Amino acid sequence: MSPRYASASDSELVRASVADPTAFEVLFDRHAAQMRGWLAGQVGGVESANDLLAETFAQAWRSRRRFSGEDPDAGAAWLYGIARNLLRQHYKRGRAQTTARRRLGMSVNALHEDDLDAVLERVDAAALQPRLAAAMHTLPFAQRRAVGHRVVNELGYDEVADELHCSAENARARVSRGLRTLNALLKGVQA
């Protein structure tokens, strides 16, 4: 932890991170482990919790300039608010997967999440492939490589980080940004 920010409040760290990324690292170090544990308890799995954690801090990084909390603890509340919103989206996706199972005539309880993902991938892959390939080529090189290693090669984030010669957190952020951009492009929304 940077001694410069050791006594800074969470709100001070968020504001300072606009000019000095080291402050954001301190904020991450201060809250990541506890938030990961909380998320894992909410979603019942470390992998999903890690994905949600990475996305929480990626969104916090992108929106840090808009942070307006004055209370010293407002920074932590802001982070957990982002995490709660992402958790809500995670549960909505789960409901969408249940709906998809029903539409495919499958028992809702008969498939594990991984099985459903495989079925949905096969159903949608042929239709999406040309658009997805075009969208992938619009990504910045680092994001395209990160998404390729994570999604196509099915590497873990530590392995993606090794391939990209960066930290696991940076690898998560690149994958997250890339997937978000792809999602927006495939939905026809400006990223």
C-alpha positions in Angstrom: 0.0 0.0 0.0 1.3 3.4 -0.9 2.3 5.3 2.3 1.1 8.5 0.7 -2.5 7.3 0.9 -2.4 5.1 4.0 -4.6 7.4 6.1 -6.8 8.7 3.2 -10.5 8.0 3.4 -12.2 5.9 0.7 -13.8 9.1 -0.7 -10.4 10.9 -0.8 -9.0 7.9 -2.6 -11.7 7.9 -5.3 -11.2 11.7 -5.9 -7.4 11.4 -5.8 -7.5 8.5 -8.4 -8.6 10.9 -11.1 -5.1 12.4 -11.1 -3.1 9.6 -9.5 -3.9 5.9 -10.3 -2.0 4.8 -7.3 -4.9 6.0 -5.1 -7.2 3.7 -6.9 -4.8 0.8 -6.3 -5.0 1.6 -2.6 -8.8 1.6 -2.8 -8.7 -1.8 -4.6 -6.3 -3.2 -2.0 -8.4 -2.0 0.8 -11.7 -3.5 -0.4 -11.1 -6.3 -3.0 -10.7 -9.2 -0.7 -13.8 -8.4 1.5 -15.9 -7.6 -1.6 -14.8 -10.9 -3.3 -15.9 -12.8 -0.2 -19.3 -11.0 -0.1 -19.9 -11.6 -3.8 -18.9 -15.3 -3.6 -21.5 -15.6 -0.8 -24.1 -14.0 -3.0 -23.5 -16.0 -6.2 -22.2 -19.2 -4.6 -19.0 -19.4 -6.7 -15.5 -17.9 -6.7 -15.3 -17.7 -10.5 -18.5 -15.6 -10.8 -17.5 -13.6 -7.8 -14.1 -12.8 -9.4 -15.8 -11.8 -12.6 -18.2 -9.5 -10.7 -15.3 -8.1 -8.7 -13.3 -7.2 -11.8 -16.3 -5.6 -13.4 -17.1 -3.6 -10.2 -13.7 -2.1 -10.2 -13.6 -1.6 -13.9 -16.9 0.4 -13.7 -15.6 2.3 -10.7 -12.4 3.2 -12.6 -14.4 4.5 -15.6 -16.9 6.5 -13.5 -14.5 7.8 -10.8 -14.6 11.4 -12.2 -18.4 11.5 -11.5 -18.0 10.4 -7.9 -19.5 13.1 -5.6 -19.5 11.6 -2.2 -18.4 13.8 0.7 -18.6 11.4 3.6 -15.4 9.6 4.3 -17.1 6.2 3.9 -19.0 7.2 0.7 -16.3 5.7 -1.5 -16.9 2.2 -0.1 -20.7 2.7 -0.3 -20.2 3.7 -3.9 -18.2 0.6 -4.7 -20.7 -1.7 -3.1 -23.5 0.1 -4.9 -21.8 -0.7 -8.2 -21.3 -4.3 -7.1 -25.0 -4.6 -6.1 -26.1 -3.3 -9.5 -23.9 -5.9 -11.2 -25.2 -8.6 -8.9 -28.7 -7.7 -9.9 -27.8 -7.9 -13.6 -26.2 -11.3 -12.8 -29.5 -12.6 -11.3 -31.4 -11.2 -14.3 -29.2 -13.2 -16.6 -29.9 -16.3 -14.5 -33.7 -15.7 -15.0 -33.1 -15.3 -18.7 -31.3 -18.6 -18.8 -34.2 -20.3 -17.0 -36.5 -18.8 -19.7 -34.3 -20.1 -22.4 -34.3 -23.6 -20.9 -38.1 -23.6 -21.0 -38.2 -22.3 -24.6 -35.9 -25.1 -25.6 -38.3 -27.6 -23.9 -35.8 -28.6 -21.3 -36.3 -29.1 -17.7 -35.3 -26.1 -15.7 -33.5 -28.3 -13.2 -32.1 -30.8 -15.6 -29.3 -28.6 -16.9 -26.4 -27.1 -15.1 -25.5 -23.6 -16.0 -22.5 -24.9 -18.1 -24.9 -27.2 -20.0 -27.3 -24.4 -20.8 -24.4 -22.2 -22.0 -23.3 -24.9 -24.4 -26.8 -25.3 -25.8 -27.3 -21.6 -26.2 -23.9 -21.2 -27.8 -24.8 -23.9 -30.4 -28.2 -22.3 -31.2 -26.8 -18.7 -31.5 -23.3 -19.4 -32.9 -24.2 -19.8 -36.5 -26.3 -16.6 -36.6 -23.8 -14.5 -34.6 -20.6 -15.7 -36.1 -20.2 -13.1 -38.9 -21.2 -10.2 -36.8 -19.1 -11.4 -33.9 -16.0 -11.7 -36.1 -16.5 -8.2 -37.5 -17.1 -6.8 -34.0 -13.9 -8.6 -32.6 -11.8 -6.8 -35.3 -13.0 -3.4 -34.0 -11.6 -4.1 -30.5 -8.3 -2.6 -29.6 -5.5 -5.2 -30.0 -5.0 -5.7 -26.2 -8.7 -6.3 -25.6 -9.0 -8.6 -28.6 -6.2 -10.7 -27.4 -7.6 -10.8 -23.8 -11.0 -11.8 -25.0 -9.5 -14.4 -27.3 -7.5 -16.0 -24.6 -10.3 -15.9 -22.0 -13.3 -16.9 -24.2 -11.9 -18.7 -27.2 -9.0 -20.4 -25.5 -10.8 -20.7 -22.2 -7.9 -19.7 -20.2 -8.2 -18.6 -16.5 -7.4 -14.9 -15.7 -4.0 -15.8 -14.3 -3.1 -17.5 -17.6 -4.5 -14.6 -19.6 -2.3 -12.3 -17.6 0.7 -14.5 -18.3 0.0 -14.4 -22.0 -0.5 -10.6 -22.0 2.4 -9.9 -19.6 0.2 -8.0 -17.2 -1.5 -8.4 -13.8 -4.6 -10.6 -13.4 -6.6 -7.5 -12.5 -5.5 -5.8 -15.7 -6.4 -9.0 -17.7 -9.8 -9.0 -16.1 -10.3 -5.4 -16.9 -9.3 -5.9 -20.6 -11.6 -8.9 -20.9 -14.5 -7.0 -19.2 -14.0 -3.9 -21.5 -13.8 -6.1 -24.6 -16.9 -8.1 -23.7 -18.8 -5.0 -22.9 -17.8 -3.4 -26.2 -18.7 -6.6 -28.1 -22.1 -6.8 -26.4 -22.8 -3.2 -27.3 -21.8 -3.7 -30.9 -23.8 -6.8 -31.3 -26.9 -5.1 -29.8 -26.3 -2.1 -32.1 -25.5 0.3 -29.3 -22.6 2.7 -29.4 -20.0 1.5 -27.0 
